[in-house]
Amino acid sequence: MTKERILITVKTYPTLSSKYDELVCTAGFRENGTWVRIYPIPFRKLDYDSRYSKYQWIELDLIKNKTDPRPESFRPFDYEKIIPGNVISTGRNRLWIERKRYALANVYTDLSKLIAEAKDKKVCTSLATFKPTEILDFKIEKVARNWDPKKLANLVAKAKQVQLFENAENPFKVVMKVPYKFSYRFIDENGKESTLMIEDWEICQLYWNVLKHHNGDELKACNDVRKKYFDDFAKTKDLYFFLGTTRRYHFMAPNPFLIIGTFHPKPEIQGRLF
């Protein structure tokens, strides 16, 4: 067990697990710039004082997840003892520099090379920053509107057993399932075309926010999500992807990576990073 200081750069949207209830995959950088994945964390069940945001430093005791062959995968010794620290904000553009110091320390531009590293059991890369050469499209596809009934029933039953729903100040409710899948279609430096799904917390929360703004009009909500991620991020920002694999498909899928976060500073006018 080792106490680590981690800069959080990734929080995926909660999913339902038969074993661990509702989970969030968290990832970020150590102070030495290496990636680390922290899983499982039932984020929405944490005390408010233990919750953290993206680009916030946290301290916690980590244990290597021996059931996960991916070298970046660790689990918290006690997720209730996470200590949130300072946030690297972007109140001024110069503060992007501090984020870039970690996010852009090692950037892939060749997707085939990254996939080969993932498949190599001696390397087994499962987290990376990737720079697409060109964004071709932003895809929105309908998916199932509801969670798996068995997993949902199991989670509700557990919640009732521990009386979570009786907490008047912070009642726990199962997170809503987004009925759409969002993906980027892009090419890398070799002209290889790929489509990767986005599983970031932020894009799902954006959908719910704009859906509420448009009084439940899903078409308008999806159009707003596209405007942000395609018209803004892809066309006016210096867009990078944070990529990650899932344990189940890491060695099985031809391309095991998903987009688990985006990094989108303003383009550098002077042509330098730091």
N, C-alpha and C positions, 0 to 999 in steps of 0.2 A: 504494500500500500504506500502510495506516494502523494503528498500534497502538491497539487499543481495549480498554476495560475494560467487561466485560459481566456483568450479574447474570443467571445462568441460571435461568429459570422453567419451561422446557419441555424434556423429553427424550422423544421418541417411542420406541415399541418398535422394535427393529431389524427391518429388512426386507432382502430379498435383491435385489441389483442386478446385472444382467449386466455393467455397466461397472465399478462400484466395490465389488463384493462385498457385505458386510453393512454396512448404514448406519443411522445414527441422525440424525434431524433435531433440531437444538438451536436454541432461540430464547430470547431474553431482552431485557433492557433495558439501554441505555447509561446512563451517569451523568446525561444530560440527559432521560431518561425515554422516549426513542424506542425502538421495537421494532427488533430485528435478528434475522434468520434466519442460522444458520451451517450450511452444507451443501456438500459431504458431509464427515462425520466417521466413520471406522470406529472407533467408541468403544471397543469391547471389545478392539481390538488396540493401544490406547494403553498405554504404560508406566503402571504404577500411579501413579507420581508425577505423571503428566499427566492422570489421570482427575479428574472433577469431579462434584459432586452438584447437585441443585436448590437454588436460593437460595444458590449460591456465586458469588462474584466470580471471574472469570478474566481474564487478559490474553493477547492474541494479536494477531498481524498479520492484518488482513482485507483482501481484495481484492473489489471489486464483481464479482458474477457476471454478466458481460455476456450470457450466453446465457439468463438468466432475467429477464423483464420486470418482475417484482415488485420494487419499490424496496427492500424490506427484506432482500433476498437477497444474502448475501456468502459467500465461501468462505475457508477459512483458507489463508494463504500456506504454512504448514508446521504441520500439526496435531500434530506431535510436539514442538512448542515452545510448547504451551499452558502457561501458568503459573497454577495454581489459587491463589486467595486465600482471604479469610475467608468464612465461612458466616453468613448471617443466620438464626439458629435461632429456635425458639419455646420455649425453655426457660422463659421467663416470658411471660405473655400480652402484656406491653407490647412484646415484640419483633415481634408481628404488625404493629405500627405502622410499623416500618421496611419491611416487605414491602409494606404497603398504599401507602406513598409512591410506589412504582413501579407496582404491579399495578393500582391503582385511580385512577391519575392521569387516565385517559381511558376511561370506561366507556360502551359502547353498550347501549341498551335496546330499540332498534327494529331488528329483523333486516333488514327490507326496506331501510332506509337503509344499513346496512352492506354488503349485497349490491350495492346501487347504486354505492357507492364502489368496490367491488372491480371492477365491470364498467367503470367510468369509467377509460379508459386514461391520463388525466391524473393520476388519484389512485392507482388500482390498489392499494387497501388489501388486504393479505393476512394481516395479523396484528392481533388485537384482543382486548380484554377485553370480555366480554358478560355482562350480568346478566339472566337469565330472570325473567319476572314470576311464573311458577308452573311447578313441575315436575309433570308429569302421570303419568309412568311411567318406569321403568328397564327397558329391553328387553335380553333375552339370546337370541341366535339362533345356531344351529349354522352353521359354515362349514367349508371344506375343512380336513382335519386335517394335511395335509402341504404343504410348500413345492413350488413349481413344479419338477418333476424336472430340467429343463434348467439352471435357475439354480443348483439345489443341486449338480448334478454339476460345473458350472463352478467353483463356489466350492470344493468339495472338491479338485478337480484343482489349482487355484491354491495352496491351502493345502499340498498335498503337495509342490509344486514348491519352495516356500520353506521346507520342513521345519518348518512351524508345529506339526505334530502331534508333533514330536520334542522339543519344549520341555517337559521334565518338570515344571518349576516352574509354568508357566502355559500348558498346552496349549490351543490355540484349538479350540473346538467350535462348530458352527453352532447358533445359538440355536433353541430349540424353538418351533414355531408354535402359538399359542393356537387351539384348535378352536372358539372362540366369538367372536361379535361383540357388543360392549356398546354400548348407545346410550341417550341421554336423549330422552324426548318431553316437550316443553315449549311454553309460549306466551310471546310477548313482550308489550311494553306495549300493543300494538294488538290483542291477541288472536290474532295469527297463530300457528298451530300448526306445529311443525317437529319432525323427528326427526333427530338428528345422532349419528354414530358417534364413539366415544371411542378415540383412538389413543395414549394416554398410556402411558409405560413403567410407571408405578406400578400401574395397574389390571391390567396383564398379569402383573406380578410378584406382585401380591396373589393372583391366580388360582393361580399355581404354588405359592405358599406355603400357601394353604388346601387345595389339592388334596393336597399332601404331608401336611398335618395330618390330613386325612380319609382317608388311605391309598388315594388314587386314586379316591375317590367323586366324580365330576364334578357330580352333582346337588347334593350338599352344598357343594361348592366354589362353584358358581354362586350358591347361596343366600347364602353368606357374602359374596360380592362384592356382591350386591344389598343386603344389610343395611348394608354400609359406604357404598355410593354412593347408596342411596335412603333407607333408614331413618335413617342418620346424616347424611351430607352434605346431602341434599335437605330433610330435615325438621327437623334440629336446628342446622345451620350456616348461615352467610350465604354461600350458594353463588354463585360466579361461574365462567364458562367462559373459558379461553384458547382462542380460535378461530384456525385457520389454514387456508389453501388449499393445494392441491397445484398444482404448475406445470402439469401436464398438463390439469387440469380447471378451471383458474382462470377462463378465459373461455368454457368450453364448458358447464359444468353450470349449471342454473338456480340452485342454491345450492351454491357451490363450497367451503363451509366444513366443517371437521371440528373436533371438540373435541380439542385436542392437549394439554390439561391442565386441571385444576380448581384453583380457589382457594377455600378454605373456612374462613375464620376463624370464631371464635365471634361470634354476633350482638352488636352494640354495645348495651350496656344504657343508656348515657347519650346515645345518638343522635348521636355524633360519630365521625369517623374518625381525627383526628390530635390 
